[in-house]
Amino acid sequence: MVGKKLGEVFSSLKDNLLFIFSVILLLITTTSCERSFQNFDKNLLEKKKELEEFNEKSSIRKEQILKSQNEQN
């Protein structure tokens, strides 16, 4: 009788520990994914800024070339 109750207690503890471990693993995975997406967003914004700066410089250079061509004609 005592052995049966002890078995139920250990089984319940094992189930609870498995559940807690699963929740912790899920939280770690979720946090990791969230951080990864934040880094991706940050990198994407940096690339967007670089592209805008390049586009601006390109436009200025294009104007200089057109002006130079008009002066030659």
C-alpha positions in Angstrom: 0.0 0.0 0.0 2.8 2.4 1.0 4.8 1.4 -2.0 1.9 2.1 -4.3 1.4 5.6 -2.8 5.1 6.2 -3.1 5.0 5.2 -6.8 2.2 7.6 -7.4 4.1 10.4 -5.7 7.2 9.8 -7.8 5.2 9.5 -10.9 3.5 12.8 -10.2 6.9 14.4 -9.5 8.3 13.0 -12.7 5.4 14.4 -14.7 5.7 17.8 -13.0 9.4 18.0 -13.6 8.9 17.0 -17.3 6.3 19.7 -17.6 8.5 22.3 -16.0 11.4 21.3 -18.2 9.2 21.5 -21.3 8.0 25.0 -20.3 11.6 26.2 -19.7 12.7 24.8 -23.0 9.8 26.5 -24.8 10.6 29.8 -23.1 14.3 29.6 -24.1 13.4 28.8 -27.7 10.8 31.7 -27.8 13.3 34.2 -26.3 16.0 33.1 -28.8 13.7 33.5 -31.8 12.5 36.9 -30.6 16.1 38.1 -30.2 16.9 36.7 -33.6 14.1 38.7 -35.2 15.1 41.8 -33.3 18.6 41.5 -34.7 17.2 40.9 -38.2 15.1 44.0 -38.0 18.0 46.1 -36.7 20.2 44.8 -39.6 17.4 45.5 -42.1 17.1 49.1 -40.9 20.8 49.6 -41.2 20.9 48.2 -44.7 17.9 50.5 -45.6 19.8 53.5 -44.3 22.9 52.5 -46.3 20.8 52.0 -49.4 19.2 55.5 -49.0 22.7 57.1 -48.6 24.0 55.3 -51.7 20.9 56.4 -53.6 21.5 60.0 -52.6 25.2 59.9 -53.6 24.2 58.2 -56.8 21.7 60.9 -57.6 24.3 63.7 -56.9 26.8 61.9 -59.1 24.3 61.5 -61.9 23.5 65.3 -61.8 27.2 66.1 -61.9 27.6 63.8 -65.0 24.6 65.4 -66.7 25.9 68.9 -66.0 29.3 68.0 -67.3 27.8 66.6 -70.5 25.7 69.7 -71.0 28.8 71.9 -70.6 30.6 70.0 -73.2 27.8 70.4 -75.7 
